[in-house]
């Protein structure tokens, strides 16, 4: 008869030898180099990305990269760096093995422009921009345009380490002083086509072109500002977040396209304090070289047009396409072309667009940079109405249209 101890030893031995050993998966590594196809030199700081794992690595000063402990399988590996054409390879990671994948990247030219928009305004005929090269090889370029009133010199060239200056001239003899003209110069180079935009009798800002008009000693935008991102007030009030935010009347983006955006006073001011100067200095959400008009600057405009009782008609767009009949006294003698974009009542910031939008086609309201009481969106604004020839300055809380005036 076997002892109890012997039985226990037999059971332990049988248990040990009957267990299946756990399978161990060994990972693999990938290494390699990145070199310049032009001169064979190492390319440091190139980014190497594995897909679909999305692992990334960067080459050192010696152009070498390394991925460690990668699960076995099929991958795509891509090498990229600014001023080079990216390269990619398919690789297979084998367990307990270090694979090697090298890249040779072709350098390219990278054009850099001092300006991509040339705003000639109402009286300029010549402006210039520069073209340089941030790439590794020579950049050859040539210009063309379909507008006969645009000319430029030189018409072609090439840059490696230097910078070329291009003079652009506008022939105004065939252009009307009251029409906004938009043109383009196409820059055709080794790597593709770029565009330099040309605007006459206006300016381009945030991707949109605006007419401008000179009235007395002032130069005004002749379109309502429509810069920024549309905000849905249902999801919260606008904030000082570095992003220009606007409302569209009744939540309809088409209203912004026609009448411009509606802005709260603090948002329009870019959260700067009230500007009470005779000539304003607060840029706010206006383009560079322009500023938000103070109450005094609006009054200068109104007085130039004959005072409160006459200025409204001289500011308003004529006809009843946008203004409701009778559009009392509208002559647009000034060329200001005021539109009735209405307003949004921000007394209820949790409300919806439809129930808080008022006055489209009947009222034009335009902010000043002057606020007698800096609370929420309270400030001074100009008000024009469809049934009146007058221009009234008043104070309220709301979201209104914006016009900018040239510095």
Secondary structure, 3 states (H helix, E strand, C coil): CCCHHHHHHHHHHHHHHHCCCCCCCCCEEEEEEEEECCCCCECCCCEEEEECCCCEEECCCCCEEEEEEECCEEEEEEEECCCECCEEEEEEECCCCEEECCEEECECCCEEECCCEEECCCCCCEEEEEEEECCCCCEEEEEECCCCCEEEECCEEEECCCCEEEEEEECHHHCCCCCCEEEEEEEEECCEEEEEEEEECEEEECCEEEEEEEECCEEEECCCCCCCEECCHHHCCCCCCCCCEEECHHHCHHHHHHHCCEEEHHHHCCCCCCCCCCCCCCCCCCCCCEEECCHHHHHHHHHHCCCHHHHHHHHECCCCCCCCCCCCCCCCCCCCCECCEEEECCCCCCCCHHHHEEEECCEEEEECCCCCCCCCCEEEEEEEECCCCCCEEEEEECEEECCEEEC
